Amino acid sequence: MPSTSPPSISGLDRKAFLIGLTIAIAGAILFSAKAIVAKLLYRYHIDAVTLIAFRMMFSVPFFAAVAIWKAHTEPALTKRELAKITVMGLLGYYLSSFLDFLGLEHISAGLERLILFLTPSFVLLLSVLFLKRSITKLEWIALGTAYAGTVLVFLHDVRLGGANVLLGGAFVLGSAITYAVYLLMSGEMVRKVGSIRLVAYAMCVSSVACILQFFLLRPVSLLVQPVQVYGLSLLNAVFCTVLPVFMTMAAVARIGAPTTSQAGMIGPVSTLFLGALILAEPITGIQLAGTALVLAGIYLLSKKRV
């Protein structure tokens, strides 16, 4: 007689894990596309300060609306929680994004993606050092496989960095480190305040910092730009900022910060194809082989036991 018992808890956990992994991958692809949009915006001779200010000016209405909604429908946060969220906003979406866009002024998008691939390593290392988290053998294999693919895909880009490669590389490395700290902090805070509320509050903090920085460092006249700059900035705000940050937090809530950061490996590789489609960058056989390795790493990660 066939069993009519409900599905096992392990089966439900597996389904939830795969849903979280899918959200993390989709968010990573959208978030990584900001490098392509930034390169398009730099064609209009704007700098990183102006670029990130426009990005946050178009983003902040979405985050402010969600923050106000959550403030009126959920219990008030403690001063300690608000302080942590403020630090997270300044680290994860102000300092990290600003350093990344500064780096993109000096190095190629390929080298930027390669350096940002260090983020999962930093998250795992910080988890071991400060949270006493154990790293499974499968996680290391998945990480190593994806890293091998990344190196294979982007190794030739390192030679195209130009005279300022060390300066630009240092900026992007700082971006990777600060974003790793943000992800690790988010894993703790998301359980206390909820993923949507956390993102909304942190992004409001980041938006204020980015916009204030613009008005302190640049003349107001730079707000007048070609219509293409406004269009690309709106694209950058909605599809490369608002959607992916909410998706990343939703993934962290489901599968944790380290696994979310590892799944994010697919994002930089996706820009390889976006670069070919939008910027007419060539795709070689070596790049395709590296992409296959990264996808294999993501597949191994999906087989992790929950």
C-alpha positions as CSV (number, residue, x, y, z in Angstrom):
1,M,0.0,0.0,0.0
2,P,1.5,3.3,-1.0
3,S,2.5,5.7,1.8
4,T,0.3,8.8,2.4
5,S,2.6,10.3,5.0
6,P,3.7,14.0,4.5
7,P,7.0,14.8,3.0
8,S,10.0,14.5,5.3
9,I,11.5,17.5,7.0
10,S,14.8,16.9,5.1
11,G,12.9,17.1,1.8
12,L,11.4,20.4,2.8
13,D,14.7,21.7,3.9
14,R,16.3,20.7,0.6
15,K,13.6,22.5,-1.4
16,A,14.0,25.7,0.8
17,F,17.8,25.5,0.3
18,L,17.5,25.3,-3.5
19,I,15.0,28.2,-3.5
20,G,17.4,30.3,-1.5
21,L,20.3,29.3,-3.8
22,T,18.3,30.3,-6.8
23,I,17.5,33.7,-5.3
24,A,21.1,34.2,-4.4
25,I,22.3,33.4,-8.0
26,A,19.7,35.7,-9.6
27,G,20.6,38.5,-7.3
28,A,24.3,38.1,-7.9
29,I,23.7,38.3,-11.7
30,L,21.8,41.5,-11.4
31,F,24.2,43.0,-8.9
32,S,27.3,42.2,-11.0
33,A,25.8,43.9,-14.0
34,K,26.6,47.2,-12.3
35,A,30.1,46.9,-13.7
36,I,28.7,47.0,-17.3
37,V,26.4,49.9,-16.5
38,A,29.3,51.8,-14.8
39,K,31.5,51.4,-17.9
40,L,28.6,52.8,-20.0
41,L,28.2,55.7,-17.7
42,Y,31.9,56.5,-17.7
43,R,31.7,57.1,-21.4
44,Y,29.8,60.3,-20.5
45,H,32.8,61.5,-18.5
46,I,31.3,61.4,-15.0
47,D,33.4,60.2,-12.0
48,A,32.7,57.7,-9.3
49,V,31.3,60.2,-6.8
50,T,28.7,61.4,-9.3
51,L,27.9,57.9,-10.6
52,I,27.2,56.5,-7.1
53,A,25.2,59.7,-6.1
54,F,22.9,59.3,-9.1
55,R,22.6,55.6,-8.3
56,M,21.4,56.3,-4.8
57,M,19.2,59.2,-5.7
58,F,17.2,57.0,-7.9
59,S,17.3,54.1,-5.4
60,V,16.4,55.9,-2.1
61,P,12.7,56.4,-2.8
62,F,12.2,52.6,-3.0
63,F,14.1,51.9,0.2
64,A,12.6,54.9,2.1
65,A,9.1,53.7,1.3
66,V,9.8,50.2,2.6
67,A,11.6,51.6,5.7
68,I,8.6,53.8,6.5
69,W,6.2,50.9,6.0
70,K,8.3,48.6,8.3
71,A,8.7,51.3,10.9
72,H,4.9,51.6,11.2
73,T,4.1,47.9,11.1
74,E,6.8,46.3,13.3
75,P,8.2,46.9,16.8
76,A,10.8,49.7,17.2
77,L,14.4,48.7,17.1
78,T,16.8,49.1,20.0
79,K,19.5,51.8,19.8
80,R,22.1,49.0,19.6
81,E,20.3,47.4,16.6
82,L,20.0,50.8,14.9
83,A,23.7,51.4,15.5
84,K,24.6,48.1,13.9
85,I,22.4,48.8,10.9
86,T,24.1,52.2,10.4
87,V,27.5,50.6,10.4
88,M,26.3,48.0,7.9
89,G,24.9,50.6,5.6
90,L,28.1,52.6,5.7
91,L,30.2,49.4,5.0
92,G,28.2,47.3,2.7
93,Y,26.5,49.8,0.3
94,Y,28.4,53.1,0.8
95,L,32.1,52.3,1.3
96,S,32.1,49.0,-0.6
97,S,30.2,50.4,-3.6
98,F,32.3,53.6,-3.7
99,L,35.6,51.7,-3.6
100,D,34.3,49.4,-6.3
101,F,33.4,52.3,-8.6
102,L,36.7,54.0,-7.9
103,G,38.5,50.9,-8.9
104,L,36.5,50.7,-12.2
105,E,37.9,54.1,-13.1
106,H,41.4,52.6,-13.2
107,I,41.1,48.9,-14.1
108,S,39.2,46.7,-16.5
109,A,35.8,45.2,-15.6
110,G,37.4,41.8,-16.0
111,L,40.1,42.5,-13.4
112,E,37.5,44.0,-11.1
113,R,35.4,40.8,-11.3
114,L,38.4,38.7,-10.6
115,I,39.3,40.6,-7.4
116,L,35.7,40.6,-6.2
117,F,35.8,36.8,-6.4
118,L,37.8,37.0,-3.2
119,T,34.7,38.0,-1.3
120,P,33.5,34.4,-0.5
121,S,37.0,33.6,0.8
122,F,36.9,36.6,3.2
123,V,33.4,35.6,4.4
124,L,34.5,32.0,5.0
125,L,37.7,33.1,6.8
126,L,35.9,35.6,9.0
127,S,33.3,33.0,9.8
128,V,36.0,30.6,11.0
129,L,37.9,33.3,12.9
130,F,35.0,35.1,14.6
131,L,32.0,32.8,14.5
132,K,33.9,29.5,15.0
133,R,32.1,28.1,12.0
134,S,33.4,24.8,10.5
135,I,33.8,24.7,6.7
136,T,32.8,21.4,5.1
137,K,34.9,19.6,2.6
138,L,32.2,20.0,-0.1
139,E,32.2,23.8,0.4
140,W,35.9,24.0,-0.1
141,I,35.7,21.8,-3.2
142,A,32.9,24.0,-4.6
143,L,34.9,27.1,-3.8
144,G,38.1,25.8,-5.3
145,T,36.3,24.6,-8.5
146,A,34.7,28.0,-9.0
147,Y,37.9,29.9,-8.3
148,A,39.8,27.8,-10.8
149,G,37.2,28.7,-13.4
150,T,37.4,32.4,-12.5
151,V,41.2,32.4,-12.8
152,L,40.9,30.7,-16.2
153,V,38.3,33.1,-17.4
154,F,39.9,36.4,-16.3
155,L,43.7,35.7,-16.2
156,H,44.3,37.5,-19.4
157,D,42.4,40.6,-18.2
158,V,45.1,41.2,-15.5
159,R,47.5,42.3,-18.3
160,L,45.1,44.9,-19.4
161,G,44.9,46.9,-16.2
162,G,47.1,49.8,-17.3
163,A,49.5,51.9,-15.3
164,N,47.0,52.4,-12.4
165,V,46.4,48.7,-11.9
166,L,47.8,48.6,-8.4
167,L,45.7,51.6,-7.3
168,G,42.5,50.4,-8.9
169,G,43.1,46.8,-7.6
170,A,43.6,48.1,-4.1
171,F,40.3,50.0,-4.3
172,V,38.4,46.9,-5.4
173,L,40.1,44.7,-2.9
174,G,38.9,47.1,-0.2
175,S,35.4,46.8,-1.7
176,A,35.6,43.0,-1.4
177,I,36.7,43.0,2.2
178,T,34.1,45.6,3.4
179,Y,31.3,43.7,1.6
180,A,32.4,40.4,3.2
181,V,32.1,42.1,6.6
182,Y,28.7,43.4,5.7
183,L,27.5,39.9,4.6
184,L,28.8,38.4,7.8
185,M,27.0,41.0,9.9
186,S,23.8,40.6,7.9
187,G,23.7,36.9,8.8
188,E,23.2,37.8,12.5
189,M,21.0,40.9,12.1
190,V,18.6,39.4,9.5
191,R,17.4,36.9,12.1
192,K,16.7,39.8,14.5
193,V,15.0,42.4,12.4
194,G,14.1,40.6,9.1
195,S,15.7,40.7,5.7
196,I,13.4,43.3,4.1
197,R,13.6,45.7,7.0
198,L,17.4,45.3,7.3
199,V,18.0,46.1,3.7
200,A,15.6,49.1,3.7
201,Y,17.2,50.7,6.7
202,A,20.8,50.0,5.7
203,M,20.3,51.3,2.2
204,C,18.7,54.5,3.5
205,V,21.9,55.1,5.5
206,S,24.0,54.3,2.5
207,S,22.0,56.6,0.2
208,V,22.3,59.5,2.6
209,A,26.1,59.0,2.8
210,C,26.5,58.8,-1.0
211,I,24.3,61.9,-1.7
212,L,25.9,63.9,1.1
213,Q,29.3,63.0,-0.3
214,F,28.4,64.4,-3.7
215,F,27.2,67.7,-2.4
216,L,30.3,68.1,-0.2
217,L,32.8,67.2,-3.0
218,R,31.2,68.2,-6.3
219,P,29.4,71.3,-7.6
220,V,25.6,71.2,-7.9
221,S,25.9,71.9,-11.6
222,L,27.0,68.3,-12.1
223,L,23.4,67.2,-11.5
224,V,22.7,68.4,-15.1
225,Q,23.7,65.5,-17.3
226,P,22.7,64.1,-20.7
227,V,19.5,62.2,-20.7
228,Q,21.4,58.9,-21.2
229,V,23.1,59.3,-17.9
230,Y,19.7,59.6,-16.2
231,G,18.4,56.5,-18.0
232,L,21.5,54.4,-17.2
233,S,21.4,55.6,-13.6
234,L,17.8,54.6,-13.2
235,L,18.7,51.1,-14.7
236,N,21.6,50.9,-12.3
237,A,19.3,51.9,-9.3
238,V,16.4,49.5,-10.0
239,F,17.9,46.4,-11.6
240,C,21.5,46.6,-10.2
241,T,20.7,47.9,-6.7
242,V,17.1,47.7,-5.4
243,L,16.2,44.2,-6.7
244,P,19.5,42.5,-6.0
245,V,20.0,43.8,-2.5
246,F,16.6,42.6,-1.4
247,M,17.2,39.2,-3.1
248,T,20.6,38.9,-1.4
249,M,19.1,39.5,2.0
250,A,16.3,37.0,1.3
251,A,18.9,34.4,0.3
252,V,21.0,35.1,3.5
253,A,17.8,34.5,5.5
254,R,17.3,31.1,3.8
255,I,20.8,29.7,3.3
256,G,23.2,31.9,5.4
257,A,25.8,34.4,4.5
258,P,28.7,32.1,3.5
259,T,26.6,30.0,1.1
260,T,25.1,33.2,-0.4
261,S,28.5,34.6,-1.0
262,Q,29.7,31.4,-2.6
263,A,26.6,31.3,-4.9
264,G,27.4,34.9,-5.9
265,M,30.3,33.5,-7.9
266,I,28.0,33.1,-10.8
267,G,27.5,36.9,-10.9
268,P,30.9,38.0,-12.2
269,V,30.9,35.2,-14.8
270,S,27.5,36.4,-16.0
271,T,29.0,39.8,-16.8
272,L,31.3,38.0,-19.3
273,F,28.2,37.4,-21.5
274,L,26.7,40.7,-20.7
275,G,29.9,42.3,-21.8
276,A,29.8,40.5,-25.1
277,L,26.2,41.4,-25.6
278,I,26.3,45.0,-24.6
279,L,30.0,46.1,-24.9
280,A,30.9,43.8,-27.9
281,E,33.7,42.1,-25.9
282,P,34.9,38.8,-27.4
283,I,34.3,35.5,-25.7
284,T,37.0,32.9,-26.2
285,G,37.1,29.1,-25.7
286,I,39.2,29.6,-22.5
287,Q,36.5,31.9,-21.1
288,L,33.8,29.3,-21.9
289,A,35.8,26.6,-20.2
290,G,36.3,28.8,-17.1
291,T,32.6,29.5,-17.1
292,A,31.8,25.8,-17.1
293,L,34.1,25.3,-14.0
294,V,32.2,28.1,-12.2
295,L,28.9,26.5,-13.0
296,A,30.3,23.2,-11.8
297,G,31.2,24.9,-8.5
298,I,27.7,26.2,-8.1
299,Y,26.3,22.7,-8.8
300,L,28.5,21.2,-6.1
301,L,27.3,23.9,-3.7
302,S,23.7,22.9,-4.5
303,K,24.4,19.4,-3.4
304,K,25.4,20.6,0.1
305,R,23.5,18.8,2.9
306,V,21.3,21.1,5.0
